[in-house]
Amino acid sequence: MAPERMADGGAGERPEPQLRPLDSIDRDILQILHTDGRASIRAVSERVHVSRANAYARINRLIDDGVIRGFGARINHERAGQGASAYITLKIVQNGWRTVREQLRTLPGASHIALVSGDFDVLLLVHTPDNRALRELVLTRIQSIPEVLSTRTLLVFEEDDLEAEG
């Protein structure tokens, strides 16, 4: 994929806020929240040795600056009824990234979408109930997107969540 296709500043998209430098306390707060997104302000403030008001203000600034994009649960997909996982590589038409991305975001089970360089253009991680649903997703939904030139499906046999284990 050519570098000029990687820029993402399409009409209607919210501009990125001005980046402010992070200090060691900000990085410590990020690590704590990465490990436990449900940590209380009190617990965070005690661990980084600042007041609760300071911790609260810092977390809000990190959210406002777009450093923290959200909070969520780490899911065991198999136990949640999504026993089939796959990485799907896509080759797409030149300059089709934004259109393809918007359509992939609506797919059931889509977990991660990345524009990449190399032999393919897009890497998509999906979780589906079974192989039949995965086949339907790839053959009917993804391959029907006009900007998608080809796909390759890589089944996931086993996975480890490397996100915080806390």
N, C-alpha and C positions, 0 to 999 in steps of 0.2 A: 504494500500500500504506500502510495506516495505521501511524503510528509505534508504536502499542502492539503490533503484530505483530513488530516488529524485535527486541524484547528476547529474549535467548536464555539462559535459565537453567533449562532443563527438568530434571526428575528424572533422576538417574543421571549427569549431566554433571559433570566435574571442575571445581571452581571455579578461576577465574583466580588465580594467585599475586599477592601484594601487589606493586604496581609500584614498583620502586626507580628513582631517577633515573639516567640515563646521563650519563657525563662524556665529554670529548672522546676519551679513550683507548678507551672502549667503542664510541663511534661509529666511530672509525678501525678497530677490530677488525671491526666489522660490515661496513664497506665492503670490507675485505680479504677476508673470508670470502664476501661477496656476489660479489666478482669471481672468487675462486678458493676454492671450498669445500674443496679438497684441500690448501690451504696448511698447512704443518707448524706446530706450536706454535713451533718455533725461528724460522721465517720471520716469523710474526706478531709474536713478541716483539721481533725485531730491527727490524721496520718501525715498531713503535709505541714503541720504546725503553723496554721494561720487561723484567724477568727472565722466563725461561720459566715459572717457577712462578706468577708474577703473571698472565701471559697465560693459562695453563692455568686458573687459578682464575676469572679474568674470563669466559672462554668457558663454563666450567661454570655460573657464575652466570647468564649470559645464557640458557643452555639451561634451567636450573632455573626462571628467572623467566618462561619462555615467550616471550622475545624472539626467540631462535633456535628455530624450530620443527622444523628438520631440515636435512639435507644431501642434495643430489641432483644428478643430471646434467641438463644442458639437452639436450634431444633434438631432432634434426632429424627431425620426424615423417614427412616424405615419404621420406627415406632409410631410415627404420625401417619402411617398409611401410604407413604410415598417410597415404595421399595425399589423402584428403578431410577437410577440416576445416570446421567450421561453428559459429557462435554460434546457440544456440537460445533464444528468449525464451519464457517460460511465464507464463500467467496461472493462478493457483491459487486454491483456495477460501480464504476467510478463515480464518486460524489454521492453515493446512495446511503451513507452512514446514518444521517439523521432520520431519514424515512424508515430505514430498516430498524433502527434502535426503537423508534416509537411503536412499531408493530410488534417487536419482540417483547417489549415491556408488558404488553397485554396478554401474553401467552400464559396459560395456567402452568404453574410449576417453574417458571423462569426465575432463576435465583441470582444469576450474575451475568452481566453482559460487558464485554470488553472489545474495544477497537484495538487491533494488534498489528504488528508488522510480521512479514515472513510469507509463508506459502499460502496463507489464508488471511482474511481481513477481520473477521469477527469470531470471538470465542464466546459461546453461550453455555452456561451450566443450567441444567433442568433436573427437576425431581418429579416423577410421575408415579401413579399407583402401581403400574406394571408395564411390561414390555409392549403390550397391546396399545396402551395409552401413549407410550413413547413413540411407537411406530406412527400412530395417528397424528401426533404432534409434528413429527418430522415430515412425513409424506404429505399430509393434508394442509397443515397450517403453515409451516416454515417454507416448504418448497413452493407454495402458492404465492408467496410474496414476490412481486414482479422483479424487484431489484436483486433477488437472491439468484446467483448463477449456479451454485452447487453447494452441497453440504457433505459433511462426513461426520458420522456419529461414533463416538468413543464411549463404550459402556464403562461405568464405574463399578468395579467388583467389590471394592472396600474403600472406605475413606476415613480419615482422621481429621477432626476439626482442630486446626492449629491455633484458633483463637484462644483467648485466655481460658485456662482450665480451672480457674478459681471458682 
